[in-house]
Amino acid sequence: MIKEATNIYPMHDLLKKRWSPRAFSDLPVEKEKIRSLLEAARWSPSAANMQPWRFMIGFKGDNTYEKIFDTLAEGNKVWVHLCPVLMLVVGKNVINDTNEHYSVFKYDVGQSVAHLTFQAMELGLMVHQMSGFDPLKSTEHFGIPSKFEPLTVLAVGYIGEVDRLPENLKVRELSQRSRNEFSDFVFMNTFGETSSVLSENL
Ligand SMILES: Cc1cc2nc3c(=O)[nH]c(=O)nc-3n(C[C@H](O)[C@H](O)[C@H](O)COP(=O)(O)O)c2cc1C
């Protein structure tokens, strides 16, 4: 299934084609592809090159997968069970082992996931990020130290048939994707005033 962005201005084809599917295929994902995804995340930029991202990787049938799956919200479990690979994304929340709060670590971890997602698209894979999971349960399941914070879970796999989903999710899977207008988020002069970079072109 294809749910391309209805973009106004040109953008990279892989970004246009990215979306967050729920109907994944049973097809296993090649380990070398997973390694490429992690390489892309590894080369993401980060504040002071702190590289605060950590990934727990589970393949369907293994213990890590089961533990990650167990942390998911029920609304996610109903479709995630179709997906062959789960990743728990964890961020390191302190700098240089002092107690100084490293406030941009979530920004950095999110960016590493963006890199991973772009690489996934290049390899024919899809990524669906989730915050609908229990971080405390993840911490217990994996013995995650207190300096680290579970942030999201990623479902990774090949796209599957919509018919694999329960009826209510089929409707969501087939629905239009939407985005804010540029004027809602591109400003000049004062916060909230639309930038002329947009009107010049429209
Ligand atoms: C941080 C984050 C958390 C999300 N959590 C969930 C989730 O728990 N369950 C879910 O089905 N989708 C989740 N999503 C997917 C979003 O709903 C989706 O990205 C958004 O609706 C835009 O759709 P698109 O990715 O297809 O463009 C999450 C996405 C992000 C980035």
The ligand as an SDF file (V2000), in Angstrom:
LIG
                    3D

 31 33  0  0  0  0  0  0  0  0999 V2000
    7.0920    9.8220   19.0170 C   0  0  0  0  0  0  0  0  0  0  0  0
    5.9710    9.1270   18.2850 C   0  0  0  0  0  0  0  0  0  0  0  0
    5.0670    8.3540   18.9800 C   0  0  0  0  0  0  0  0  0  0  0  0
    4.0360    7.6820   18.3150 C   0  0  0  0  0  0  0  0  0  0  0  0
    3.2440    6.8080   19.0070 N   0  0  0  0  0  0  0  0  0  0  0  0
    2.3700    6.0200   18.3410 C   0  0  0  0  0  0  0  0  0  0  0  0
    1.6750    4.9720   19.0190 C   0  0  0  0  0  0  0  0  0  0  0  0
    1.8460    4.7160   20.2160 O   0  0  0  0  0  0  0  0  0  0  0  0
    0.7960    4.2250   18.2850 N   0  0  0  0  0  0  0  0  0  0  0  0
    0.5950    4.4380   16.9470 C   0  0  0  0  0  0  0  0  0  0  0  0
   -0.1910    3.6910   16.3280 O   0  0  0  0  0  0  0  0  0  0  0  0
    1.2630    5.4040   16.2820 N   0  0  0  0  0  0  0  0  0  0  0  0
    2.1480    6.1890   16.9360 C   0  0  0  0  0  0  0  0  0  0  0  0
    2.8770    7.1490   16.2590 N   0  0  0  0  0  0  0  0  0  0  0  0
    2.6510    7.3600   14.8120 C   0  0  0  0  0  0  0  0  0  0  0  0
    1.9640    8.6850   14.5500 C   0  0  0  0  0  0  0  0  0  0  0  0
    0.6040    8.5820   14.8770 O   0  0  0  0  0  0  0  0  0  0  0  0
    2.1820    9.0770   13.0740 C   0  0  0  0  0  0  0  0  0  0  0  0
    3.5510    9.3040   12.8410 O   0  0  0  0  0  0  0  0  0  0  0  0
    1.3870   10.3480   12.6940 C   0  0  0  0  0  0  0  0  0  0  0  0
    0.0200   10.1100   12.7650 O   0  0  0  0  0  0  0  0  0  0  0  0
    1.7250   10.8200   11.2920 C   0  0  0  0  0  0  0  0  0  0  0  0
    1.4800    9.7960   10.3660 O   0  0  0  0  0  0  0  0  0  0  0  0
    2.5910    9.3070    9.3230 P   0  0  0  0  0  0  0  0  0  0  0  0
    3.8000    8.8660   10.1540 O   0  0  0  0  0  0  0  0  0  0  0  0
    1.9590    8.1350    8.6110 O   0  0  0  0  0  0  0  0  0  0  0  0
    2.9310   10.4480    8.4460 O   0  0  0  0  0  0  0  0  0  0  0  0
    3.8910    7.8340   16.9160 C   0  0  0  0  0  0  0  0  0  0  0  0
    4.8030    8.6540   16.2120 C   0  0  0  0  0  0  0  0  0  0  0  0
    5.8220    9.2790   16.8810 C   0  0  0  0  0  0  0  0  0  0  0  0
    6.8100   10.1090   16.0820 C   0  0  0  0  0  0  0  0  0  0  0  0
  1  2  1  0
  2  3  1  0
  2 30  2  0
  3  4  2  0
  4  5  1  0
  4 28  1  0
  5  6  2  0
  6  7  1  0
  6 13  1  0
  7  8  2  0
  7  9  1  0
  9 10  1  0
 10 11  2  0
 10 12  1  0
 12 13  2  0
 13 14  1  0
 14 15  1  0
 14 28  1  0
 15 16  1  0
 16 17  1  0
 16 18  1  0
 18 19  1  0
 18 20  1  0
 20 21  1  0
 20 22  1  0
 22 23  1  0
 23 24  1  0
 24 25  2  0
 24 26  1  0
 24 27  1  0
 28 29  2  0
 29 30  1  0
 30 31  1  0
M  END
$$$$
